[in-house]
Amino acid sequence: MVALLRSVHVGRPEYAAWAASLERTAIRRRQVDGPVRATALGLAGDRVAHPDIHGGLDMAVYAFAREDYDRWGEQLGREVPDGLFGENFTTQGIDVNEALIGEQWRIGGALFEISKVRIPCQTFKGRMGEAGFDDTGWLKRFTADQRPGPYLRVLEEGEVRAGDALHVVRRPGHGITVSHMFRALTTERELLPDLLRIDGLAWSVRHHVLRSTLG
Protein backbone atom coordinates (compact mmCIF):
# COMPACT_ATOMS: atom_id res chain seq x y z
CA MET A 1 0.00 0.00 0.00
CA VAL A 2 1.23 3.48 -0.85
CA ALA A 3 1.65 5.63 2.25
CA LEU A 4 -0.61 8.65 2.25
CA LEU A 5 -2.12 11.44 4.27
CA ARG A 6 -5.61 10.12 4.92
CA SER A 7 -7.06 13.19 6.65
CA VAL A 8 -6.05 16.61 7.97
CA HIS A 9 -7.41 18.18 11.19
CA VAL A 10 -7.20 21.61 12.83
CA GLY A 11 -8.63 22.93 16.07
CA ARG A 12 -9.14 25.97 18.24
CA PRO A 13 -8.93 26.24 22.03
CA GLU A 14 -12.25 25.81 23.84
CA TYR A 15 -13.35 25.58 27.44
CA ALA A 16 -14.21 22.03 28.45
CA ALA A 17 -15.07 20.59 31.86
CA TRP A 18 -13.31 17.35 30.88
CA ALA A 19 -10.01 19.11 30.11
CA ALA A 20 -8.73 18.43 33.62
CA SER A 21 -6.98 21.27 35.43
CA LEU A 22 -6.05 22.99 32.16
CA GLU A 23 -9.73 23.92 31.54
CA ARG A 24 -9.06 24.79 27.89
CA THR A 25 -8.07 22.46 25.07
CA ALA A 26 -7.84 22.25 21.28
CA ILE A 27 -7.79 18.44 21.17
CA ARG A 28 -11.26 18.30 19.59
CA ARG A 29 -10.07 19.00 16.04
CA ARG A 30 -12.21 19.14 12.89
CA GLN A 31 -11.40 17.59 9.53
CA VAL A 32 -10.36 19.87 6.66
CA ASP A 33 -11.14 18.80 3.10
CA GLY A 34 -9.17 21.35 1.09
CA PRO A 35 -5.53 22.40 1.07
CA VAL A 36 -3.94 23.59 4.30
CA ARG A 37 -0.62 25.40 4.60
CA ALA A 38 1.95 23.81 6.88
CA THR A 39 4.15 26.42 8.55
CA ALA A 40 7.04 26.15 11.00
CA LEU A 41 4.60 26.69 13.88
CA GLY A 42 1.90 24.34 12.65
CA LEU A 43 -1.00 24.14 10.25
CA ALA A 44 -2.86 27.27 9.19
CA GLY A 45 -6.05 27.49 11.24
CA ASP A 46 -4.75 25.26 14.02
CA ARG A 47 -4.14 26.62 17.51
CA VAL A 48 -3.08 25.14 20.84
CA ALA A 49 -4.60 26.12 24.15
CA HIS A 50 -1.36 26.07 26.15
CA PRO A 51 1.68 27.03 24.06
CA ASP A 52 3.94 26.58 27.08
CA ILE A 53 3.44 22.80 26.87
CA HIS A 54 2.12 22.21 23.34
CA GLY A 55 3.03 23.41 19.88
CA GLY A 56 6.23 25.18 18.90
CA LEU A 57 8.83 24.21 16.32
CA ASP A 58 9.31 20.66 17.61
CA MET A 59 5.59 19.94 17.98
CA ALA A 60 4.20 21.75 14.96
CA VAL A 61 2.17 18.77 13.71
CA TYR A 62 1.00 15.57 15.39
CA ALA A 63 0.45 12.38 13.36
CA PHE A 64 -1.43 9.19 14.19
CA ALA A 65 -1.98 6.11 12.03
CA ARG A 66 -5.33 4.78 10.83
CA GLU A 67 -4.00 1.27 11.39
CA ASP A 68 -3.53 2.01 15.09
CA TYR A 69 -7.05 3.44 15.28
CA ASP A 70 -8.33 0.16 13.83
CA ARG A 71 -6.55 -1.81 16.56
CA TRP A 72 -7.99 0.45 19.24
CA GLY A 73 -11.43 0.04 17.71
CA GLU A 74 -11.19 -3.72 18.17
CA GLN A 75 -10.20 -3.27 21.81
CA LEU A 76 -12.79 -0.58 22.56
CA GLY A 77 -15.62 -2.34 20.76
CA ARG A 78 -16.49 0.38 18.25
CA GLU A 79 -14.89 2.28 15.41
CA VAL A 80 -12.58 5.13 16.40
CA PRO A 81 -12.89 8.02 13.93
CA ASP A 82 -9.95 9.89 12.42
CA GLY A 83 -8.95 12.85 14.57
CA LEU A 84 -10.33 11.57 17.87
CA PHE A 85 -6.89 11.52 19.51
CA GLY A 86 -6.30 15.14 18.53
CA GLU A 87 -3.88 14.56 15.66
CA ASN A 88 -3.38 16.94 12.76
CA PHE A 89 -2.51 14.17 10.31
CA THR A 90 -4.11 10.74 10.12
CA THR A 91 -1.81 8.57 8.04
CA GLN A 92 -2.37 5.32 6.18
CA GLY A 93 0.04 2.75 4.81
CA ILE A 94 3.03 3.54 7.06
CA ASP A 95 3.96 2.35 10.53
CA VAL A 96 4.58 5.75 12.11
CA ASN A 97 5.79 4.19 15.36
CA GLU A 98 8.58 2.26 13.67
CA ALA A 99 9.65 5.43 11.88
CA LEU A 100 12.94 6.92 13.11
CA ILE A 101 13.35 10.12 15.06
CA GLY A 102 14.77 12.52 12.46
CA GLU A 103 13.12 10.68 9.58
CA GLN A 104 11.88 13.08 6.93
CA TRP A 105 8.57 12.89 5.08
CA ARG A 106 7.62 14.75 1.90
CA ILE A 107 3.85 15.34 1.88
CA GLY A 108 2.36 17.58 -0.76
CA GLY A 109 4.39 20.77 -0.95
CA ALA A 110 5.90 20.51 2.53
CA LEU A 111 8.78 18.62 4.15
CA PHE A 112 8.44 17.27 7.68
CA GLU A 113 10.85 15.71 10.19
CA ILE A 114 9.94 13.48 13.12
CA SER A 115 11.06 15.29 16.26
CA LYS A 116 9.28 14.04 19.41
CA VAL A 117 6.57 11.69 20.67
CA ARG A 118 3.19 12.26 22.23
CA ILE A 119 2.99 11.68 26.00
CA PRO A 120 -0.64 11.10 27.12
CA CYS A 121 -2.24 13.50 29.59
CA GLN A 122 -5.44 13.81 31.64
CA THR A 123 -7.05 15.95 28.93
CA PHE A 124 -6.61 13.03 26.52
CA LYS A 125 -8.38 10.77 29.02
CA GLY A 126 -11.17 13.33 29.33
CA ARG A 127 -11.53 13.51 25.56
CA MET A 128 -12.06 9.74 25.38
CA GLY A 129 -14.78 9.88 28.01
CA GLU A 130 -16.41 12.91 26.40
CA ALA A 131 -16.56 11.02 23.10
CA GLY A 132 -18.37 8.10 24.74
CA PHE A 133 -15.48 5.64 25.05
CA ASP A 134 -14.47 3.75 28.17
CA ASP A 135 -11.68 5.89 29.61
CA THR A 136 -11.01 3.66 32.62
CA GLY A 137 -7.24 3.47 33.07
CA TRP A 138 -6.86 5.11 29.67
CA LEU A 139 -3.46 6.69 30.27
CA LYS A 140 -1.98 3.40 31.47
CA ARG A 141 -3.54 1.54 28.55
CA PHE A 142 -2.27 4.01 25.97
CA THR A 143 1.20 4.03 27.53
CA ALA A 144 1.36 0.23 27.66
CA ASP A 145 0.55 0.07 23.93
CA GLN A 146 3.80 1.98 23.20
CA ARG A 147 2.47 3.36 19.90
CA PRO A 148 1.95 7.08 20.60
CA GLY A 149 2.46 8.60 17.16
CA PRO A 150 5.08 11.28 16.40
CA TYR A 151 5.29 15.04 16.48
CA LEU A 152 6.75 16.62 13.36
CA ARG A 153 8.82 19.68 12.60
CA VAL A 154 8.13 21.55 9.36
CA LEU A 155 11.42 21.89 7.49
CA GLU A 156 9.91 23.31 4.30
CA GLU A 157 6.60 25.12 4.42
CA GLY A 158 3.94 24.32 1.85
CA GLU A 159 0.39 23.14 1.24
CA VAL A 160 -0.88 19.68 2.11
CA ARG A 161 -4.26 18.05 1.74
CA ALA A 162 -5.99 14.74 2.40
CA GLY A 163 -5.00 12.18 -0.20
CA ASP A 164 -1.44 13.44 -0.67
CA ALA A 165 1.19 10.71 -0.92
CA LEU A 166 3.63 10.42 1.98
CA HIS A 167 7.19 9.81 0.78
CA VAL A 168 9.98 8.90 3.21
CA VAL A 169 12.95 10.86 1.84
CA ARG A 170 15.51 10.42 4.64
CA ARG A 171 16.14 7.84 7.36
CA PRO A 172 18.97 8.51 9.84
CA GLY A 173 21.27 5.70 10.95
CA HIS A 174 20.88 5.80 14.75
CA GLY A 175 18.02 3.26 14.88
CA ILE A 176 15.93 5.14 17.47
CA THR A 177 12.27 4.75 16.55
CA VAL A 178 9.22 6.63 17.77
CA SER A 179 8.31 3.67 20.02
CA HIS A 180 11.89 3.51 21.36
CA MET A 181 11.82 7.18 22.36
CA PHE A 182 8.40 6.74 23.97
CA ARG A 183 9.56 3.78 26.05
CA ALA A 184 12.65 5.74 27.15
CA LEU A 185 10.51 8.66 28.30
CA THR A 186 7.88 6.54 30.06
CA THR A 187 8.32 2.90 31.09
CA GLU A 188 11.97 2.05 30.29
CA ARG A 189 13.99 4.98 31.54
CA GLU A 190 17.22 3.00 31.27
CA LEU A 191 16.91 3.72 27.54
CA LEU A 192 17.19 7.48 28.03
CA PRO A 193 20.93 7.71 27.17
CA ASP A 194 20.14 6.16 23.76
CA LEU A 195 18.34 9.36 22.80
CA LEU A 196 21.58 11.35 22.90
CA ARG A 197 22.62 9.52 19.72
CA ILE A 198 20.05 11.53 17.78
CA ASP A 199 21.40 14.48 15.81
CA GLY A 200 19.10 17.45 16.19
CA LEU A 201 17.38 15.97 19.25
CA ALA A 202 14.65 18.34 20.44
CA TRP A 203 16.04 20.64 23.12
CA SER A 204 13.32 19.75 25.64
CA VAL A 205 14.07 16.03 25.27
CA ARG A 206 17.84 16.56 25.54
CA HIS A 207 17.33 18.65 28.68
CA HIS A 208 15.13 15.93 30.18
CA VAL A 209 17.68 13.20 29.39
CA LEU A 210 20.60 15.14 30.86
CA ARG A 211 18.66 16.13 33.96
CA SER A 212 17.51 12.54 34.52
CA THR A 213 20.85 10.85 33.89
CA LEU A 214 23.32 13.38 35.29
CA GLY A 215 21.25 14.77 38.14
Secondary structure, DSSP 4 states (H G I P E B T S, - for coil): ---EEEEEEE---EE-TTSGGG-EE--S-EEE-S-EEEETTEETT---S-TTTS-SGGGSEEEEEHHHHHHHHHHHTSPPPTTTT--SEEEESS-TTSSBTT-EEEETTEEEEEEEE----HHHHHHHHHTTS--TTHHHHHHHHT---EEEEEEE-EEE-TT-BEEEEE--SS--BHHHHHHHHTT-GGGGGGGGGSTT--HHHHHHHHHHHH-
